[in-house]
Amino acid sequence: MGAKLTLPLLAARVTGNHLREKVRPVRVTRADETPPNVRAITPQWLTAVLCAGVPGAAVERFEVVGGSDGTSSRRALRVEYNSAGVAAKLPERLFTKSASTLGSRLFLVLGGVTETESIFYNQVRPGLDGLRSPRAFHAASDGRRFRSIVLMEDLAAVGWTFPDPMKERLSRRDVEDMIDQMAYFHASFWDSPRLRADLAKLPTTEQFQARLNDLGIERRARVGIERVRDLTPPAVYRRKAELVPAVMRSLRLNSTGTPTLLHQDVHQGNWLRDPEGRMGLYDWQCVARGEWALDLSYALSVNLPTEERRAWEQDLLDRYLWRLGEEGVPKPPTKDEALLRYRQQQFHIVMFTLLTIGAGRLQPAGMQPMDYMHRAWQRVAAFLDDHDCLDSLR
C-alpha cells in the first residue's frame, strides 16, 4: 500500500496518541524513551541522557526558563546537578526542540523531518568543528509513538544572539560568512562515501519533498500563490501553473548531481551570531542529500534585498566556488556550470515559501510570521523573473 493510501490511517494514529497523552500525561525516566514535550521530562530522564559518562552524577532538579512555539516547540532549561555533576561541569543551560503539538507531529514526524534532524545531531554535527551551530547532547525520533526531542546547548546563555530577521539588515560581510559556512559543510561531505553508508538514511532532496507532498503540501502551495498574487511579477504569475510541477523537476536534477550534505532551510531566521558577531546556522530539521546549488540559490534569493542580490550575486557565487577549493573540493563546478545550477535550484524555496503562505489546518500554527513570508516571496519571485528560472529547466 503506498504512502498516500496509508496517510489517513497514520494521521488517525498520530491524533489518537496525542489525545491519549493529553488525558494521561507521559513522564519519561529512561534514556530509550522519547518525551513528547518538555512536561514529560523528569530529573531521572535528564540524568540518563546527560550523566551516563560520569559515575555518580545526577540531575537533582530543573526548571523551564523560557521558550517559544512555531514549527516545533522550543523550551530553555536550567539544570542543577549533585556534586559529582557540578565537578564534571555538565551543562547547566540547555535548549529543547520537540514536536509536541498535533500539527507539528502531523507535519514533522509523518514527513520524516524529525528523523533526519536526529541523524544530523547524532552522526554529522560531532565531526563539523568549523560549523558555528549548536551541538546536541541527545536527539531522538520515535516513529512508533510519533515523538521527537533534541536536547542541545543553549547558546543564548553564553553570548550568542538570534536577531530578528525583520529588523536586521545583513551586511556584505555577513553574507560572505553565510557563503563560507555553506561551502565548509558542503565541502566536508562533497561526494562523501558516508552519504552511501552510515548517512544513507538521509533522504535525497527529491525524496524529502515527496514525503511532504504526500501530506498535501502541493495543494497548499497553489493556495499560497493566489494569496500573494499582488506581490508576484506579472511574468511569473502568468506561469503560475508551472511553478509546482517545476519543483519536482528541479529536485530530480538536484538528486542526480554530485551529492553533499544540504541544510535546505537557510532563510535568515535560521542564522545566528556568535559572541564575535560571526554568522552561524541552526535548525537542521530539513537536512538532506543533494547538490550544493539548492542551499546557495535559496540563501541569496531570500536573505538579500533584491537590488543587493542583483549587485552582489556574481561575486558571491565566485566566492563560494573559491571557498569550495579552499576547503578541499578537488574540482569545483565551473562558473558556467554553477550559473545554470543556481538558476535551476530556486524551486525548493518557491515551494517552502508558498506552502507556508498557503498553510492549512494540518500544518503547525505560526510556522513563520506572515510579513516575513511576504517579504521572502517578493524576493524569491524577483529571482525567478530575473533568471528565467522556469526556462532553465528545459
N, C-alpha and C positions, 0 to 999 in steps of 0.2 A: 504493500500500500504506500503510495507516495506521500511526501511531506504535506502537500495541500489537503489530502484526504484525511490525514490524522490531526490536522491543526485544531479543529473544533474539540476533539477529544482531549488533546493536550491542554487547550485553554480551559476546558472544564476541570481538568485535574489541578492546574495551577490555581484556579479560583477556589476549588474545594480545599486545597492545602492552606491557602491564605485565610479563608474563613475559619478553618479549624484552629489556626494559630491565634486568631482573634478571640475565639471562645475559650481556648485553653492555651494561654501564653506559654511559649517554649523557654526553657532555661538550659543552656548547654554547659557542660563541665569537662568534656574530653576533647583532646586536640582533633580527633577524627570526626567531630560534629561541626556542622556549619551553622552559625547563628543566623536566623532570618533577619534580624535587626539588632540594633545596639541594646535594646531592652532585654534581649536574650543572653547577653554576655554576663558571665559571672567571674569573680576572682579566681575560681578554680580553672575556668577555661583559659583565662589570661595566663595563669601560672603554667598551664600545659603548653601553650604556644610560645611563651616568651622566656621561660626559665628552664627549659629542658636541658640546656647545656651547662647549667650552673648548679652544682649539688647544694641542696638545702635552700635554694632561693624560692621565694613565693610572693605572689601578689597578695597584699593584705586588704586593700580597698582601691576603688577607683571612682571617678566621677566624670560625668559628661559636662564639658565646659564650653560648648558652642557647636554650631553646625548649620547646615542648610540642606534644601532639597531641590532636586532638578531631575535629570535623567536617572541619577542614583540618589540615595540618601547618604549624607556626609555628616559625620559627627567627630568632634575632637574629644580626646580623653586625657585626664590627668591620673597617672597611676602611682600608687605607693607600694613599696616593697618592704619585706623584712630586712634585717641587717645584711644577710647574705646577698640579696638582690641589690641593695644600696652599694655594698662593697664592690660588686661586679659592674656597677654603673650601667645597669639595664635601663632601657629607655623609659623615661617618665612622661613624655608628652607624645601622644600617638594620634593618628587620624584614621578613621574608618570610612569605608565605602561599602554600601550594601544595597541589594535590590529588595528593598523592604516593602514597597507598595505593590499593589496588584498590577498597576500599569507598568512599572519597571520590570516586574517578573515576566509579564507577557511579552514585552519588547526586548529586554536584555537577555533573559535566561533562555526563552524559546528561540531567540535569534542567534544563540551561540556566543553572544558577546562576552558574557562573564567568564566563560571557559577560556577564551583567548586571552583575556586580561590576566587570569591566573597563570597561564603559561608564560606570559611576559614576565611577571614579577618573580616567578619561581625559577625560570630557566634562562631568561635573557638578561634581565636587569643586572644580576650579580657580575656579569662579565663586561659591562659597559662603564668603566671607571671614568671616562671622559664625558659622560652624559650628565647634564645638570637636571636632575629629576629625582623625586623621592625614591627611596628604597623601601621594600616591604619586609616585614617580619613574618607575615603569614598571609597566604592568599589561597582561597578555595572556592570551588563552584560545585554545588551538589545538584546534578541534573535530575536526580530521582525525587528530591523534595523541592526542587526549584528555588534554591537558596544560593547566595554568594556573599563573600566577605573579603575585603582586602584590609589588612591592618598594617599601616605604614608609618614612617616617621612624620612628625608634624613639623614641617619646615618653617611654618609661620612662627613657631615658638623660638626659632634660632635666627630670626632676622630676614628670612626670605619673604617676598611680597607677591601678592596676586592682584595686580592692578585691574581696575575696571576698564574693559576694552572700549567702552563708550566715552570714557573721559581721557584716556591716554593716547596720544599720537605717537606712533613709532618713529624713531629716528633712523637714518641710514645705517648707523652702527648697529642698532637693534635688529634690523632686518638682516644685516650681514651675520650677526650672531645666530639668527634663525637658520640661515643658509649653512653656516658652519656646523651647527648641531645636526641638521638633517644629513649633511654629507658625511659626518662622523658615523652615525649609526647605520646609514646606508652602506658605507664602505666596509664597516665591520662585518656585514652579512652579505656582501656582494657575491652572488653565485656560490654561497657557502654550502658545503656538504651537509651542514646541520639542518638546512631547510628541507632536506630529503631524508633526514634521520630523526634525531630527537625532537625537532621542531616541525615535523611533517604534519602534526595535528593542527597547526595554524592553517586557517583557510587561505586560499588564494583570494585576491580581491573579487574575482567573479563569484566564487563560492560564498564569500561573505555577503555580497549583495543579494545573491539568490536566496539566502536564508531570510533576509529581511523582506524580499519580495513575497515570500510565502506568507508573510504576516499582513499583506495588503498594502505595502508601502507605495507601490506604483500608483495606486488609486489616490492616495493622499498627495502624492506629488502633482498629479493632474489637478487636484483641487487647489494646491498651492499656487500654480501658475495663474489661475484665474484670480486668486486673491491679490496678486501683485501685478496685475495687468498694467496698471498705470505707472509702474516702476520699470517696465520692461521696454527696451528699444523696439520700435515697430518691426524692424527686420528680424528680430528674434521672436517676437510674439507671433508673427505671421507663420512661423515654422514651429509653433508650439507642439504640434502633434509628433514632431520628430525627436523631441528632447528626451522623453522617457525611453523609447527604443534605442536611442544613441548611447544611453548609459551602459547597457549590457554589451553593445558592440565595442565600446571603448574599453570595458573591463576585460573582454576576451582578448583584445590586443595586449592589454597590460599583463594579463596572466601568461602570455606566451613570450614576453620579453625576458631579459636577464633578471632573475629573481633577487630580491633582497628583502629586508625587513622594513615594513611601512607602518607609520603611525596611523594614517588615514583620517585624522581629525584635527588638523593643525591650525584651526582658527585661533584668533588672538586670545580668546577666553581660556585656552588650554596652555598658554605660555605664562611663565612666572619669572621672577627676577631673584637672583641670588643676592647675598648681602652686599656684593660689589656692583649690583645693578645689571649683571650679565643675564641674557635670556636663557631660560631653560624650558623644558617641555614636560607636561604631565598628562594624566588621564589617558591611559593606554588601552582603553576597553575596545578600540576598533582595530587593534594591531592585526596585520595580515602579511601574507607573502605576495610580492608583486614587483613591478618595475618602478624605478625611482620617480618618474615624472609625475605620478599621481600626487605625491606629497608636495613637490615643488610647485606645480601648477596651482594646487589648492592654496598653498601658503601665500603666494604672490598675488593671486587674484583677490582673495578675501580680506587680507590683512593690510593692504595699502589703499589709500585713496586712488582713484583711477588715474589721475594725472601723474602721481608719483610712480605708480606701477608702469605706466607708459614710458616715463622718463628713465627709470632705473632697470627695467627687467632684462635688457640685453646684457648690461654689466653684471647683474646678479646671476644670470644664467652662466656667464663666463666664470664668475667666481665659484659657483657650485661645481662646474666641471673641473676647474683647477683644484678645488679642495678634495675632490674625489681622488685625483692623482696624488696629492699630498698625503692622503690617508691610506694610500697603498693599493688603489684600484689600478691594475696594470694597463688597462686600455679603456679609459673613459669614452663615452659616446663623443662623436664629432659634433661640432656646433650645428651643422645641418640636421643630423640625426636628432639631436636634442631639441631643436626648434619644432620639428614635426611632432615628436612625442609630447612636448609641452602643450601644443595645441590640441592633441588628441585626448589628453588625460584630464580635461576640465570637467568632464561629465559626472564624476564621482561627487564633486562639491555641488554640482547642479542638483543631484538627487538629494543629498543631505540637506541642502538649504530648503528645497521645495517641500520635502516630506515634513520638515519641522514647521514651515509656514502653513502647510495644509493639514496639520495634526488632527487626528480623530480621537475618539474617546478611549481607544485601546492603547494609545501612546501615553508615556508618562506625562503628567501635568507639568507645565512650566519647563519644558526641555531647554529653551533659551528665551530671553526677553524678545518680544516681537519687534521692538525698534532696532535691536541688534540684527535680527534676521532680515529686516527690510534693507538695512544698510548693506548687509552681506550680499543680498540678491542684486542690488543695484550694481555692485562691483563685479559680481560673477557674470551678470548679463552683459555688462560692458566688455568684459574679457571675451565672451562668446562672440560678440559683434566685431570687436577689433581683430580677432584672429580667425574669423570664418571657421570656427571650430567644427560646426556640423559638416562642412565640406571637407575638412581634413580627414574624415573617416572613410571617404570614398576611395 
